[in-house]
Amino acid sequence: MTDQWIEEFLFPEKTLEASGRQPLDFDYIHEELAKPNVTLSLLHHEYEAKCRANNKIPYSYRSFLRHYSRYADKYKATLRIRRKPGEIMEVDWAGSTSFVIDRDTGEKIKAYVFVATLPCSQLSYAEATLSMDLHSWITAHNHAYQYFGGTTQILVPDNLKTGVIKHTARELVLNPTYREMADYYHTVVMPARVRTPKDKASVEGSVNTISTWIIAALRNTHCFSIDELNEEVWKKLDEFNHRPFTRKKGCRWSAFEEEEKFALSPLPSVPYKMSEWKTAKVRPDYHISVESMFYSVPYEYINRQVEVKLSDNLVEIFFNHMRIASHKRLYGKFGQLSTVRDHMPDNHKLFVDQTPEAAFEWAENIGESTLNVVQYILSTSQTEKQALQSIFTLKKSERRYTKYEIERACKMIISMTKRPTVKSIQTILKNNKKNDAEQELKRKTEISENNYGFTRGASYYGGTDQ
């Protein structure tokens, strides 16, 4: 170190003051650059305006940029010209693979390594999985966010089918589950352009470095499960993130703690729960088939195409982005049914409701005599189905008769015979209704005949009473 270098390092403001120009407030510049949408050109413009107001000579933009770069290289862990803290997380699968060993056969099974990097601090996360499917992709994102302790504003993946269905200059179509996960974490997915690795240069560089420092370093380590492999991966990852920088003080972890952690958005209270989207056609029996299980929807949607959202415990069915049904997810034996009564047509509801329990519940609601009749029919009929048909035929009588009339008819039939039938009860109901109508008519007639008005005699009109 020369005397000049030491002086510039200890007293950087002296060099700036000696130039006769307005000194730069580097701490302010570095702090402002962490804020969204703030750029060096904007800060230089504000600096120039302030100098003119105070009759000071400002630095040119190139000098402004050069002095800030020197300051950040010496004093700060990150240079904020290129990347803002907490803005972007880049994700990808490593090109190289690791392996686990099958305990029974000794065969080497491929393990794929997921890599996530924060470009500002260069902090990375890595995790091994046995597959590159959607479930592994989403799970690895959840773990990466938990490792970083927050979320970024933008997520930059590659154009893998697990995340991006279609990406052209005019159109971007994300996998529905991936889009839902991004919405849950309040981040925006901006995939790298096709065949443009510079769009995610940080993760590309981290992939190469991690392939050397983690995957290659574990080439002679024998693990018998993915959990064992990940324990070794995370040990190497910790070493990698705490390895000192070559040209400046600190490491990736210290750079993250000092320069980027504060800018991350807070995590939700619980991680995103994996869900999968499918399409299905509603069958004539108003059920859809999902993984050989059957779930009901309102019968009005028969023959319609619907969208199905599958999570670990729930099946949600949507039509035109509106949820029309939800069920607890079924597991186990194929062909199980989950049917909601309200989804049935009225005639199907009547059929489903024909159970001994429903019959007893209805009879108890009517009265004691009705309950005795129902118990007798169920106990003496040859088949339960035949008995239930008779009982629910009697139940239909509620459309024409009151509960009092049905209970009275049952009480009368019990007093007449020890073998009551539904047909005999219906006959009594009709006769009672007819008799009640006749009695009511007779009563009204008697009232009208006996209802005399006040009559004036002939003498009132000047005549002679005879």
Buried (B, 14 or more C-beta within 10 A) or exposed (E): EEEEEEEBEEEBEEEBEEEEBBBBEBEEBBEBBBEEEBEBEEBBEEBBEEBEEEEBEBBEBEBBBEBBEEBBEBBBBBBBEEBBBBBBBBBBBBEBBBBBBEEEEEEEEEBBBBBBBBBBBBBBBBBBBBEBEBEBBBBBBBBBBEBBEBBBBBBBBBBBEBBBBEBEEEEBEBBBBBBBBBEBBEBEBBBBBEEEEEBBBBBBBBBBBBBEBBBEBBEEEEBEEBEBBBEBBBEBBEEBBEEEEEEBEBBBBBBBBBBBBEBBBEBEEEBBBBBBBBEBEBBEBBBBBBEEBBBBBBBEBBEBEBBBBBEEEEBBBBBEEEEBBBBEBBEEEEEEEBBBEEBBEEEBEEEEBBEBEBBBEBBEEBBEBBBBBBBBBBEEBEEEEEBBEBBBEBBEBEEEBEEEBBBBBBBBBBEEEEEBBBEBBBEBBEEBBEEEEEEEEEEEEEEEEEEEEEEEEEEEEEEEEE
